[in-house]
């Protein structure tokens, strides 16, 4: 997982331009150097592995770090993850404050590749563009194909290419917000890199994570990727128009999702056929109105104190 391996560092590009590193003053990250056998001969790196003999399964995520990297002890992995996520959370807090002060309702759309995320986003924009100012931040490892699809709707889109990185982080979003003028009381969609693992651990400063699962995927996705479904505030089951042609069990996938995240709201939709989309649109509109009202209150408080 990228909280321990640091994948993609130094390869991020925003609208084709290399992203510059930025650090908070006095809060630099410090990583311990690799320890030599001479200095710490007594400390051996053990590989925590649980063997499920009944299912012939090797489980590398049972120790304190919850993951595994060759040659790195569990305690060091925990420290690295804490450093990375602490830094990310500082940037996320800044993003969240900026968005709140300007009444911007930000949604972080997460899914595996091929769930129909961009098609859903295009359809959503078409239904809402006359009601709110909308902006989109697109995340992909390479190309600006999805951003081009969004721009074709008449909505501004900024592309972040993460290189070898498998997710967006709060620093990237902060850089994007600086480059992309977004009016007050807007709706901001952040389409994350297609990945059900790493984006779950990175707060971007959004109001909600929305996980999208398509009916063409397996019902057990919530059990296989529990962190994502636990972190989400809403689950959209997309491509429901294909259900008559599939052996997909809707009740089963919802039951699995609720096993991971009890009470997680689930909406069944078809972005291409339009079924279920009105409930999704109503949910977004309610969030936009709340964000705008909260932003106005913050601006009033600032003007009073100023």
C-alpha positions in Angstrom: 0.0 0.0 0.0 1.3 3.5 -0.9 1.3 4.7 2.8 4.2 2.4 3.3 5.9 2.2 -0.2 5.6 5.9 -1.2 4.6 5.0 -4.8 4.5 7.8 -7.4 6.5 10.4 -5.4 7.8 13.1 -7.8 5.8 12.0 -10.8 2.6 13.9 -10.4 1.6 16.3 -13.2 -1.3 18.8 -13.2 -2.6 19.7 -16.7 0.7 18.3 -18.0 2.9 20.4 -15.8 5.1 18.8 -13.1 3.7 19.5 -9.6 6.2 21.2 -7.3 6.8 19.9 -3.8 5.4 21.9 -1.0 6.0 21.5 2.8 4.5 23.1 5.9 7.2 25.0 7.7 8.6 23.2 10.7 6.7 20.0 9.9 9.2 18.2 7.7 8.9 14.4 7.4 11.7 12.4 8.9 12.3 8.9 7.8 14.6 6.5 9.6 17.4 5.2 7.5 17.6 1.5 6.8 19.3 -0.2 9.7 22.4 -2.2 9.0 23.0 -5.6 10.4 26.1 -4.3 12.2 24.2 -1.6 14.0 21.2 -3.7 14.9 22.1 -7.3 14.7 19.5 -8.1 17.3 16.6 -6.7 15.3 15.5 -9.1 12.6 12.7 -8.2 10.2 10.0 -10.9 10.6 7.4 -11.4 7.9 4.0 -11.9 9.6 2.1 -14.5 7.7 -1.0 -16.3 8.8 -1.7 -19.6 7.0 -5.4 -20.6 6.7 -5.0 -24.3 6.2 -8.6 -24.8 5.4 -8.5 -22.5 2.5 -4.8 -22.7 1.7 -4.5 -18.9 2.1 -1.5 -16.8 3.0 -2.6 -13.6 4.9 0.1 -10.9 5.1 -2.2 -8.3 6.7 -2.7 -9.7 10.2 0.1 -7.9 12.1 0.0 -4.3 13.5 0.7 -2.5 10.2 -2.1 -4.4 8.5 0.1 -4.8 5.4 3.5 -6.1 4.3 6.6 -4.8 2.5 9.7 -7.0 2.1 12.6 -6.1 4.4 10.7 -3.6 6.5 9.7 -4.3 10.1 6.1 -3.8 11.2 7.0 -1.1 13.6 8.8 0.9 10.9 5.9 0.5 8.5 3.6 1.9 11.2 5.8 4.9 11.6 6.1 5.6 7.9 2.3 5.3 7.5 1.7 7.7 10.4 4.1 10.2 8.9 2.6 10.1 5.5 -1.0 10.2 6.7 -0.3 12.9 9.3 1.2 15.1 6.5 -1.7 14.4 4.2 -4.3 15.2 6.9 -2.6 18.6 7.4 -3.2 19.4 3.8 -6.7 17.9 3.9 -7.6 20.2 6.8 -6.5 23.2 4.8 -8.5 22.1 1.8 -11.6 21.5 3.9 -11.4 24.9 5.5 -11.0 26.6 2.1 -14.0 24.7 0.7 -16.2 25.3 3.7 -15.4 29.1 3.7 -16.4 29.3 0.1 -19.5 27.1 0.3 -18.1 24.5 -2.1 -19.6 21.0 -1.8 -16.8 18.6 -2.7 -17.4 14.9 -3.5 -14.6 12.3 -3.9 -15.7 9.6 -6.3 -13.9 6.3 -5.9 -14.3 3.0 -7.6 -12.4 0.3 -9.4 -11.6 0.9 -13.1 -14.5 0.3 -15.4 -17.3 1.0 -12.9 -18.8 3.7 -15.2 -17.5 6.5 -13.0 -16.8 9.0 -15.8 -20.1 8.2 -17.6 -22.0 8.7 -14.3 -20.1 12.0 -13.8 -21.0 13.3 -17.3 -24.7 12.4 -16.9 -24.7 14.0 -13.4 -23.2 17.2 -14.8 -25.8 17.3 -17.6 -28.6 17.1 -15.0 -27.1 19.8 -12.7 -25.1 22.3 -14.8 -28.0 24.7 -15.0 -28.5 24.6 -11.2 -25.0 25.1 -9.7 -21.6 26.1 -10.9 -19.6 22.9 -11.3 -15.9 22.1 -11.5 -14.1 18.7 -11.8 -10.7 17.5 -10.8 -9.8 14.3 -12.7 -7.2 11.8 -11.4 -5.5 9.2 -13.6 -2.1 7.8 -13.9 -1.7 9.0 -17.4 -3.7 10.8 -20.2 -6.3 13.5 -20.0 -9.0 11.5 -21.8 -11.5 11.8 -18.9 -10.9 15.5 -18.4 -11.6 16.0 -22.2 -14.9 14.2 -21.8 -15.8 16.5 -18.9 -14.8 19.6 -20.8 -17.0 18.6 -23.6 -20.0 19.1 -21.3 -19.0 22.8 -20.9 -17.7 22.3 -17.3 -14.1 23.2 -16.4 -11.9 20.2 -15.6 -8.4 20.0 -14.4 -6.4 16.8 -15.0 -4.0 15.4 -12.4 -1.7 12.6 -13.7 -0.2 10.7 -10.8 2.5 8.8 -12.8 3.1 5.5 -10.9 0.9 6.8 -8.0 -2.3 4.9 -7.4 -4.4 7.6 -5.8 -4.9 11.4 -5.3 -3.7 13.0 -2.1 -4.6 16.2 -0.3 -1.5 18.0 -1.5 -2.4 17.4 -5.1 -5.9 18.7 -4.5 -4.6 21.8 -2.8 -2.4 22.5 -5.8 -5.3 22.0 -8.1 -7.5 24.4 -6.1 -4.8 27.1 -6.4 -4.7 26.7 -10.2 -8.5 26.3 -10.8 -10.7 29.3 -9.9 -13.9 27.9 -8.5 -16.8 30.2 -7.7 -18.4 30.3 -4.3 -21.3 27.9 -3.7 -20.1 25.5 -6.4 -20.2 21.8 -6.7 -16.8 20.1 -7.0 -16.4 16.6 -8.2 -13.0 14.8 -7.6 -12.8 11.7 -9.7 -10.1 9.7 -8.1 -7.8 7.1 -9.7 -9.6 3.8 -10.4 -8.5 1.8 -7.3 -10.5 0.4 -4.4 -7.4 0.2 -2.1 -5.2 3.2 -1.6 -7.7 6.1 -2.0 -9.6 4.8 1.1 -6.8 6.0 3.4 -6.3 9.5 2.0 -8.6 12.3 3.1 -8.7 15.0 0.3 -10.7 17.5 2.3 -14.0 16.4 0.6 -17.4 16.5 2.2 -18.0 12.8 1.3 -16.4 9.8 -0.3 -18.9 8.2 -2.7 -18.0 4.6 -3.7 -19.3 3.3 -7.1 -19.7 -0.4 -7.7 -21.1 -1.7 -11.0 -23.4 -4.7 -11.4 -20.8 -6.2 -13.7 -18.4 -6.6 -10.8 -18.6 -9.3 -8.1 -21.0 -9.1 -5.2 -18.1 -9.7 -2.8 -16.2 -6.4 -3.6 -17.2 -4.9 -0.2 -15.7 -7.8 1.6 -12.6 -7.9 -0.5 -11.9 -4.2 -0.2 -13.5 -3.3 3.2 -11.5 -0.1 3.9 -13.1 1.7 0.9 -16.6 0.7 1.8 -16.1 1.6 5.4 -14.7 5.0 4.5 -17.6 5.8 2.1 -20.6 7.8 3.0 -22.7 6.6 0.1 -22.6 3.6 -2.3 -23.9 3.8 -5.8 -24.7 0.5 -7.5 -24.3 1.4 -11.2 -25.2 -0.4 -14.5 -28.4 -1.7 -12.9 -30.0 -1.7 -16.4 -27.8 -4.8 -17.1 -29.2 -6.8 -14.2 -31.6 -8.8 -16.3 -28.6 -10.1 -18.2 -26.4 -10.9 -15.3 -26.3 -13.3 -12.3 -25.7 -10.5 -9.9 -27.4 -10.6 -6.5 -28.3 -7.1 -5.4 -29.5 -8.1 -1.9 -26.2 -10.0 -1.4 -23.9 -7.1 -2.3 -25.9 -4.7 -0.1 -25.7 -7.2 2.7 -22.0 -7.4 2.3 -21.6 -3.6 2.2 -23.6 -3.3 5.4 -21.5 -6.0 7.1 -18.5 -3.7 6.5 -20.3 -0.4 7.1 -23.7 -0.8 8.9 -26.2 1.7 7.6 -24.3 2.7 4.5 -26.8 4.3 2.2 -27.1 2.5 -1.2 -28.6 3.8 -4.4 -29.3 1.6 -7.4 -28.7 3.6 -10.6 -28.1 3.4 -14.3 -26.0 6.3 -15.6 -26.8 5.3 -19.2 -30.5 4.7 -18.9 -31.2 7.2 -16.1 -33.0 5.0 -13.7 -32.4 5.9 -10.0 -30.5 9.1 -11.0 -33.0 11.5 -9.5 -32.4 10.2 -6.0 -28.6 10.8 -6.6 -29.3 14.3 -7.9 -31.5 15.1 -4.9 -28.8 14.0 -2.5 -26.2 16.2 -4.2 -28.6 19.2 -4.2 -29.2 18.8 -0.5 -25.5 18.8 0.1 -24.9 21.8 -2.0 -27.5 23.8 -0.2 -26.0 22.8 3.2 -22.5 23.8 2.1 -23.7 27.2 0.7 -25.6 28.0 3.9 -22.6 27.0 6.1 -20.3 29.1 3.9 -22.5 32.1 4.2 -22.5 31.7 8.0 -18.7 31.5 8.1 -18.4 34.6 5.9 -20.8 36.5 8.2 -18.8 35.5 11.3 -15.6 36.6 9.6 -17.1 39.9 8.6 -18.4 40.5 12.2 -15.1 39.6 13.8 -13.2 41.7 11.1 
